[in-house]
Structures are given as C-alpha cells and as structure tokens.
Amino acid sequence: QVQLVESGGGLVQAGGSLRLSCAASGRTFSTYAMGWFRQAPGKEREFVAAVSWSGSSTKYIDSVKGRFTISRDNAKNTVYLQMNSLKPDDTAVYCCAAHLERGTYYDASYFLNHGYWGQGTQVTVSS
C-alpha cells in the first residue's frame, strides 16, 4: 500500500502559477500510475491529469491542456503538477492518486475504484 502526501497549494491571482507535489511512501513507486484530481465546492471530483509508470506518457483534460504539466521523479517517489496561467475556475481541492492496474494508465475508473488517495491541497485562484 502507498501513502500519498500533497503540498504546494495556496492562494494565487489569476494568471499566476503554482507547483503541486505529491510524495509517496514505499519502494515500489514506479509500479503505480499516478494522477491528479480536483474537486470544487458543490461539484463532483474531476480528473485533471495522469502520468504513466515511467513518466513517458501523459494525459490531460481539455480545460488544462497547454497550462498544466504533470511529471514524476521515480527516484524521489514524487509526482508534480505544474499549473500555469491559472484561472478562477481552477479553484478546488487537488488530490493526487495512484493505482496498480495494468490497463490504460489514465483510466479514471482505476483511480476511483482501485486507487490510493492523498488528503488533498487547496488551490484558490482570485480574479
């Protein structure tokens, strides 16, 4: 089992940037596909981005393409989400997640049904 701890959230003005980090416990980090989800007040949890086991492949929702970058450092057991050109609509609690399924790494159902989750970090973008 993996334990995940996010950091890097905060308050930023529209157009600004934040870098989220998610540190994972354990020695088998590279066997987990990793992802970021977010949940805004009154809304359902939403898939944001995912990265494959080696980090060579990534997937994003359309609304963050070109602004967010997910990456991982398997030597440091850490996954990152670089968020640029932030908008007020990006305001949410951001959670990282991990799964061990061997299908499509970015399949949200793997994270939701079989995944491990961090506690989340608040990102607030002011207009």
Secondary structure as GFF3:
##gff-version 3
##sequence-region A 1 127
A	DSSP	beta_strand	4	7	.	.	.	ID=ss1
A	DSSP	beta_strand	10	13	.	.	.	ID=ss2
A	DSSP	beta_strand	18	24	.	.	.	ID=ss3
A	DSSP	three_ten_helix	29	31	.	.	.	ID=ss4
A	DSSP	beta_strand	33	39	.	.	.	ID=ss5
A	DSSP	beta_strand	46	51	.	.	.	ID=ss6
A	DSSP	beta_strand	58	60	.	.	.	ID=ss7
A	DSSP	three_ten_helix	62	64	.	.	.	ID=ss8
A	DSSP	beta_strand	68	73	.	.	.	ID=ss9
A	DSSP	beta_strand	78	83	.	.	.	ID=ss10
A	DSSP	three_ten_helix	88	90	.	.	.	ID=ss11
A	DSSP	beta_strand	92	99	.	.	.	ID=ss12
A	DSSP	alpha_helix	108	114	.	.	.	ID=ss13
A	DSSP	beta_strand	116	117	.	.	.	ID=ss14
A	DSSP	beta_strand	121	126	.	.	.	ID=ss15
###
